[in-house]
Amino acid sequence: MAGTGTSDNAVLKGSVEAGLLRFSTAGSVDDGKSTLIGRLLYESHGLYDDQLAAVRKDSERFKREELDLSLVMDGLQAEREQAITIDVAYRYFSTPKRHFIIADTPGHEQYTRNMVTGASTSALAVILIDARRGALVQSKRHAFIASLLGIRHMVVAVNKMDLVGYAEKSFREISQGFERFAERLGIADLVFIPMSALKGDNVVKGSDRMPWYEGPPLLSYLENVHIGGDRNLIDLRFPVQQVIRPHMDFRGYGGSVASGTLHTGDEVLALPSLRKSKVKSIVAFDREEPYAFAPQSVLLTLEDEIDLTRGDMLVHPANLPRIRREIDAILVWMDREPLRVGRVYAVKHTTQVLKGSVTRLHFRIDPETLNRQPAAGLHLNEIGRVTVELFKPIFCDEYAKNRQTGGFILIDPMTHATVAAGMILERGRLPSMVKPGDRAAGKGAFIYRQEGSISLKDRERFLRQRPATLWLTGLSGSGKSSIAFELEKKLMAEGRFCIVLDGDNIRNGLNRDLAFSPQDRSENIRRVAEVARLFNEAGVLVVTAFISPYRADRQHAKDIIGEERFIEVFTDTSIEICRQRDPKGLYEKAQAGLIPEFTGVNAPYEAPETPEIRLRPGEESIDASAGEIVRYLRANGFFKNS
């Protein structure tokens, strides 16, 4: 490609949008999936003469009145005899505009695991619904699983319209009902098409029998749907599959680019060793290329000799995956033996296999209503949210952002059977989570604030103090926690009732479900502010020690606690001193790229503009800083002598 004048970006874009579309079909039993695919292949001239002859022969043998196009896909003898789909059947066909790979997946609930297999590599799902019966549980189950698998494009094919007289009313009722259900799935592109696969209406050609439908037939939509933006070409993830070393003078690393792009000369970081190097060459097939992109299989060489092995990963230093030993995930159980919490399974993630166990089953999900249900285990084809603890860290992303590094499977170590498919979730991404400034959905007229008979004034007289929250904010290593606990000692020595809310302690318990993204940091501060307010209402002095890097979050905390009680204390320590102290070695790890979104290194800190108290722990002792806060409280009337 070099020397053609075409830019790398243009080539990458063209390769993504070039013509292959993988899609799956799903739905309830007898909704007509196999007939639909047979019709697509037949009318797009995707069947060979011998295949068509075999279908004609079998149609006569099974005494079908006309050519039974479902037999094109139902390849197993049991499928043909029962007229149902059991196994996943793949078929390739093409038109002048695009190439297609179809995965025809079964409709029976007992074969849901086969549907998961077929849909896992698809960019689009076609969900069939029988116009006579409407959306059944299995149709909703398949739509839900398709959304879990990250499929962003969904066609709801309302089939067998010939059996309802091609009535627009039937189509509209089904479309509106399914659309209400799908609102909770987050499908980016949802299209409804009325059709008759048996008669050929709106499959390849438009239908004169449904003049009220103004949209495209199915094939036209499939030929033109835009999937170029679905592939992750931003986050470089290259899991090493094999180290190639044919002789002493050559070391290469083979594997598939899971996501992102890679150019010769790019700086890369090796995980878990944290060694950096640059890409020396990229070999695809039998020649060198200037770049590679997902999902190409390539061989890389680096400028430095780095000890890499299968399961290690190469990434860009400024764009790191999550490094987790404990993950939250949605699990689709695929084995007849139910999930046993605490049992050790083999976990296959990218190119590595390691051990792990499900330590908690949070809930099971009802595929019809999407409601959460308490459960002690998961049985065949059930879906639930779990926490998985691994025996060593993995390098992963949220499945919604990266299907390759966000997916995994569980394997029974005794039978070697695949027992579950998992989709990794961002920690704390609970639908019930209240974001700053939001109210919990569903908070209604039956929830009231309760007041006891002891007033705040009574508490102030008893405790001889006015409640306040001393909000210590500053960089990691600025001295917040040391000052907070020294202040606690001084206040207790004076007979003051106080409590310290420290960042690490809170994240070990109350906020253990939160990570360090801007959204999670905001939620962390909101929860702490709510707890501080409760303590203040009990008359207690609260000392908090949190980085709380964003002014907006601190302002929100002030709004929750109350302006008269909120005292902002800025531990104004330079980042150079913080790096020198680095009591936990965090700056060094963040600088090496091991800790993403670390304040002061690869995440911002917005210093307070007008704090009530400004401390300089780099220039004075911890004792002096704590003493300055005590003097402020005394001078502003927070202590009462009687």
Residue pairs with C-beta under 8 A, 6 or more apart in sequence:
1 11
1 289
1 290
2 290
8 263
8 290
8 291
12 233
12 261
12 291
12 293
13 228
15 293
16 227
16 228
16 231
16 233
17 226
17 227
17 228
19 94
19 97
19 98
19 99
20 98
20 99
20 100
20 101
21 98
21 99
21 100
21 101
21 123
21 124
21 222
21 225
21 227
22 100
22 101
22 103
22 121
22 122
22 123
22 124
23 100
23 101
23 102
23 103
23 122
23 123
23 124
23 125
23 126
23 222
24 102
24 103
24 104
24 105
24 115
24 118
24 119
24 122
24 124
24 125
24 126
24 146
25 33
25 36
25 37
25 102
25 103
25 104
25 105
25 125
25 126
25 127
25 128
26 33
26 105
26 107
26 115
26 118
26 119
26 125
26 126
26 127
26 128
26 139
26 142
26 143
26 146
27 33
27 107
27 127
27 128
27 129
27 130
27 138
27 139
27 142
28 107
28 128
28 129
28 130
28 133
28 136
28 137
28 138
28 139
29 84
29 107
29 108
29 138
30 83
30 84
30 107
30 130
31 107
31 128
31 129
31 130
31 139
31 159
31 160
32 70
32 128
32 130
32 159
32 160
32 197
32 198
33 73
33 85
33 104
33 105
33 107
33 128
34 69
34 70
34 71
34 72
34 73
34 74
34 85
34 89
34 104
35 68
35 69
35 70
35 197
35 198
36 126
36 128
36 157
36 159
36 195
36 197
36 203
36 218
37 72
37 73
37 91
37 102
37 104
38 55
38 68
38 69
38 70
38 71
38 72
38 73
38 197
39 69
39 197
39 198
39 200
39 203
39 204
40 46
40 93
40 102
40 203
40 204
40 218
40 219
41 47
41 69
41 72
41 91
41 93
42 52
42 69
42 72
43 200
43 203
43 204
43 205
43 219
44 93
44 95
44 204
44 219
46 91
46 93
46 94
47 55
47 72
51 72
54 71
55 67
55 68
55 69
55 71
55 72
56 67
58 68
58 71
58 80
59 66
59 67
59 68
59 71
62 68
62 71
62 80
69 197
70 83
71 80
72 91
73 85
73 89
73 91
73 104
74 80
74 83
74 84
74 85
74 89
75 87
75 89
76 86
76 87
78 86
79 85
79 86
79 87
84 106
84 107
84 108
85 104
85 105
85 106
85 107
85 111
86 106
86 108
86 111
86 114
87 106
87 111
87 114
88 103
88 104
88 105
88 106
88 114
88 115
88 117
88 118
89 103
89 104
90 101
90 102
90 103
90 104
90 118
91 101
91 102
91 104
92 99
92 100
92 101
92 102
93 99
93 100
93 102
94 100
95 219
95 223
97 223
97 224
98 222
98 223
100 222
103 118
103 119
103 121
103 122
104 118
105 111
105 114
105 115
105 117
105 118
105 119
105 142
106 114
106 115
107 138
108 138
109 137
109 138
109 141
109 381
110 380
110 381
112 141
112 142
112 145
112 332
112 334
112 381
113 332
113 334
113 380
113 381
115 142
115 145
116 145
116 149
116 332
116 334
116 421
119 125
119 142
119 145
119 146
119 149
119 151
120 149
120 407
120 421
122 146
122 149
122 151
123 151
123 152
123 153
123 227
123 230
124 151
124 153
124 154
124 155
124 222
124 225
124 227
125 142
125 143
125 146
125 151
125 153
125 154
125 155
126 154
126 155
126 157
126 218
127 139
127 142
127 143
127 146
127 154
127 155
127 156
127 157
128 139
128 157
128 159
129 135
129 136
129 139
129 156
129 157
129 158
129 159
129 174
129 178
130 136
130 159
130 160
131 158
131 159
131 160
131 161
131 163
131 164
131 170
131 171
131 174
131 194
132 160
132 163
132 164
134 173
134 174
134 177
135 174
135 177
135 178
135 181
137 367
137 368
139 178
140 181
140 367
140 368
141 367
141 368
143 154
143 156
143 178
143 181
143 182
143 185
143 187
144 185
144 365
144 367
144 370
144 383
145 332
145 367
145 383
146 154
147 154
147 185
147 186
147 187
148 330
148 332
148 383
148 423
149 403
149 423
150 399
150 400
150 403
150 406
150 423
151 187
152 187
152 188
152 189
152 230
153 187
153 188
153 189
153 191
153 225
153 227
153 230
154 182
154 187
154 189
154 190
154 191
155 191
155 192
155 193
155 218
155 221
155 222
156 175
156 178
156 190
156 191
156 192
156 193
157 193
157 195
157 197
157 218
158 170
158 171
158 174
158 175
158 192
158 193
158 194
158 195
159 195
159 196
159 197
160 196
160 197
160 198
161 167
161 170
161 171
161 194
161 195
161 196
161 201
161 209
161 210
162 196
162 198
162 199
162 201
162 209
164 170
166 194
166 196
166 201
166 207
166 209
166 210
168 210
168 212
168 213
171 192
171 194
171 213
175 192
178 192
179 190
179 192
181 370
182 190
184 370
185 370
189 225
191 215
191 221
193 202
193 213
193 215
193 216
193 217
193 218
193 221
194 201
194 202
194 207
194 210
194 213
195 201
195 202
195 203
195 207
195 217
195 218
196 202
196 203
196 207
197 203
201 207
201 209
201 210
202 210
202 213
202 217
202 218
203 217
203 218
203 219
204 217
204 218
204 219
205 217
206 216
206 217
207 213
207 217
215 221
216 224
231 259
231 294
232 259
232 260
232 294
232 401
232 402
232 403
232 404
233 259
233 260
233 261
233 293
233 294
234 259
234 260
234 319
235 259
235 260
235 315
235 319
235 321
235 397
235 401
235 402
236 257
236 259
236 260
236 261
236 262
236 268
236 314
236 315
236 316
236 319
237 257
237 258
237 259
237 260
237 313
237 315
237 321
237 350
237 395
237 397
237 402
237 404
237 405
238 253
238 255
238 257
238 258
238 260
238 262
238 268
238 300
238 313
238 314
238 315
239 255
239 256
239 258
239 311
239 312
239 313
239 350
239 351
239 352
239 395
239 405
240 253
240 254
240 255
240 308
240 309
240 310
240 311
240 312
240 313
240 314
240 351
241 254
241 255
241 256
241 310
241 351
242 253
242 254
242 255
242 310
243 251
243 252
243 253
243 254
243 308
243 309
243 310
244 250
244 251
244 252
244 253
244 254
244 299
245 251
245 252
250 301
251 301
251 302
251 305
252 283
252 299
252 300
252 301
253 299
253 300
253 301
253 302
253 308
253 314
254 297
254 298
254 299
254 300
255 297
255 298
255 300
255 351
256 294
256 295
256 296
256 297
256 298
257 292
257 293
257 294
257 295
257 296
257 297
257 298
258 294
258 295
258 350
258 402
258 404
258 405
259 294
259 402
259 404
259 405
260 293
260 294
260 316
260 319
261 291
261 292
261 293
261 294
262 268
262 279
262 282
262 291
262 292
262 293
262 298
262 300
263 279
263 282
263 290
263 291
264 279
264 280
264 281
264 282
264 290
264 291
265 278
265 279
266 278
266 279
266 316
267 276
267 277
267 278
267 316
267 317
268 276
268 277
268 278
268 279
268 302
268 314
268 315
268 316
268 317
269 275
269 276
269 314
269 315
269 316
269 317
269 320
269 593
270 276
270 277
270 306
270 308
270 312
270 313
270 314
271 312
271 313
271 314
271 315
271 320
271 321
271 323
271 395
272 312
272 323
272 393
272 395
273 306
273 307
273 308
273 312
274 592
274 593
274 594
275 304
275 306
276 317
277 302
277 303
277 304
277 306
278 302
278 303
278 304
279 300
279 301
279 302
279 303
280 300
280 301
280 302
280 303
281 288
281 300
281 301
282 288
282 289
282 290
282 291
282 292
282 298
282 299
282 300
283 289
283 298
283 299
283 300
283 301
284 292
284 296
284 297
284 298
284 299
289 298
292 298
294 404
295 404
300 314
308 314
310 351
310 352
311 350
311 351
311 352
311 354
313 321
313 350
313 395
315 321
315 395
317 593
318 593
318 602
320 593
320 594
320 596
321 395
321 396
321 397
321 405
322 395
322 396
322 397
322 398
322 515
322 596
323 393
323 394
323 395
323 594
324 390
324 393
324 394
324 396
325 389
325 390
325 391
325 392
325 393
325 394
326 359
326 387
326 388
326 389
326 390
327 387
327 388
327 390
327 394
327 396
327 424
327 425
328 385
328 386
328 387
328 388
328 424
328 425
328 426
328 427
328 513
329 385
329 386
329 387
329 388
329 399
329 408
329 422
329 423
329 424
329 425
330 365
330 383
330 384
330 385
330 386
330 399
330 422
330 423
330 425
331 339
331 358
331 378
331 383
331 384
331 385
331 386
331 410
331 420
331 421
331 422
332 381
332 382
332 383
332 420
332 421
332 422
333 339
333 378
333 379
333 380
333 381
333 382
333 383
333 384
333 419
333 420
334 380
334 381
334 418
334 419
334 420
334 421
335 380
335 412
335 417
335 418
335 419
335 420
336 380
337 412
337 419
338 377
338 378
338 379
338 380
339 358
339 361
339 377
339 378
339 379
339 384
339 386
339 419
339 420
340 358
340 377
341 357
341 358
341 359
341 360
341 361
341 376
341 377
342 357
342 358
342 359
343 357
343 358
344 355
344 356
344 357
344 413
345 355
345 356
345 357
345 358
345 410
345 411
345 412
345 413
345 419
345 420
346 353
346 354
346 355
346 410
346 411
346 412
346 413
347 353
347 354
347 355
347 356
347 388
347 390
347 394
347 408
347 409
347 410
347 411
348 408
348 409
348 411
349 394
349 396
349 405
349 407
349 408
350 394
350 395
350 404
350 405
352 394
353 411
354 390
354 391
354 392
354 394
355 390
355 391
355 413
356 388
356 389
356 390
356 391
356 410
357 388
357 389
358 386
358 387
358 388
358 410
359 387
359 388
359 389
360 386
360 387
361 375
361 376
361 377
361 378
361 384
361 385
361 386
362 372
362 384
362 385
362 386
362 387
363 372
363 373
363 374
363 375
363 384
363 385
364 372
364 373
364 374
364 375
364 378
364 382
364 383
364 384
365 371
365 372
365 373
365 383
365 384
365 385
366 372
366 373
367 383
372 385
375 382
375 384
378 384
378 420
385 425
386 422
388 422
394 408
395 405
396 405
396 406
396 408
396 424
397 405
397 406
397 424
398 406
398 424
398 425
398 426
398 429
399 406
399 407
399 423
399 424
399 425
400 406
400 426
406 423
406 424
407 421
407 422
407 423
407 424
408 421
408 422
408 424
409 418
409 420
409 421
409 422
410 418
410 419
410 420
410 421
410 422
411 417
411 418
411 419
412 419
426 515
426 517
427 513
427 514
427 515
427 520
428 513
428 514
428 515
428 520
428 523
430 513
432 440
432 441
433 523
434 440
434 523
434 526
435 519
435 522
435 523
435 526
436 522
436 523
436 525
436 526
436 552
436 553
436 556
437 556
456 467
456 537
456 539
459 467
459 538
459 539
460 466
460 467
460 539
460 640
461 640
462 539
463 496
463 497
463 539
463 540
464 495
464 496
464 639
464 640
464 641
464 642
465 496
465 497
465 539
465 541
465 638
465 639
465 640
466 637
466 638
466 639
466 640
467 535
467 536
467 537
467 538
467 539
467 540
467 541
467 542
467 565
468 536
468 541
468 542
468 565
468 566
468 567
468 633
468 638
469 529
469 532
469 533
469 535
469 536
469 542
469 543
469 544
469 561
469 565
469 566
469 567
470 484
470 487
470 541
470 542
470 543
470 544
470 567
470 569
470 629
471 544
471 546
471 548
471 554
471 557
471 558
471 566
471 567
471 568
471 569
472 480
472 483
472 484
472 543
472 544
472 545
472 546
472 569
472 571
473 480
473 546
473 547
473 548
473 554
473 568
473 569
473 570
473 571
473 608
473 611
474 480
474 547
474 570
474 571
474 572
474 573
475 547
475 571
475 573
475 575
475 578
475 599
475 600
475 605
476 547
476 578
476 584
476 586
476 587
476 598
476 599
476 600
477 573
477 577
477 578
477 579
477 581
477 582
477 583
477 586
477 587
478 571
478 572
478 573
478 577
478 578
478 617
479 571
479 573
479 615
479 617
479 622
479 625
480 503
480 545
480 546
480 547
480 571
481 502
481 503
481 504
481 545
482 617
482 622
483 545
483 571
483 615
483 617
483 622
483 625
483 626
483 629
484 500
484 502
484 543
484 544
484 545
485 500
485 502
486 622
486 623
486 625
486 626
487 498
487 500
487 543
487 626
487 629
487 630
488 498
488 499
488 500
488 543
489 626
490 626
490 627
490 630
491 498
491 541
491 630
492 498
494 630
494 639
496 541
496 639
497 539
497 540
497 541
498 540
498 541
498 542
498 543
499 535
499 540
499 541
499 542
499 543
500 543
500 544
500 545
501 528
501 531
501 532
501 542
501 543
501 544
501 545
501 546
502 544
502 545
503 545
503 546
503 547
506 524
506 527
506 528
506 546
507 514
507 524
510 527
510 531
511 523
511 524
511 527
511 528
514 520
514 521
514 523
514 524
516 596
516 597
516 598
516 603
517 597
518 550
518 597
518 603
521 548
521 549
521 550
521 553
522 550
522 552
522 553
522 556
524 546
525 546
525 548
525 550
525 553
525 554
525 556
525 557
526 553
526 556
526 557
526 560
528 544
528 546
528 557
529 556
529 557
529 560
529 561
530 560
532 542
532 544
532 557
532 560
532 561
533 560
533 561
533 562
535 542
536 542
536 561
536 562
536 565
541 633
541 638
547 599
547 605
548 554
548 557
549 599
549 603
549 604
549 605
549 606
550 606
551 606
551 608
551 609
554 568
554 608
557 566
558 566
558 568
567 612
567 613
567 632
568 608
568 611
568 612
568 613
569 611
569 612
569 613
569 614
569 615
569 629
570 607
570 608
570 611
570 613
570 614
570 615
571 615
571 617
571 625
572 607
572 614
572 615
572 616
573 616
573 617
573 618
574 618
575 600
577 618
578 587
578 600
579 587
582 588
586 595
586 598
587 598
587 600
587 601
589 595
589 598
590 598
590 601
590 602
591 601
595 601
596 602
597 603
599 605
608 614
612 632
613 628
613 629
613 632
615 625
615 628
615 629
616 625
617 625
633 639
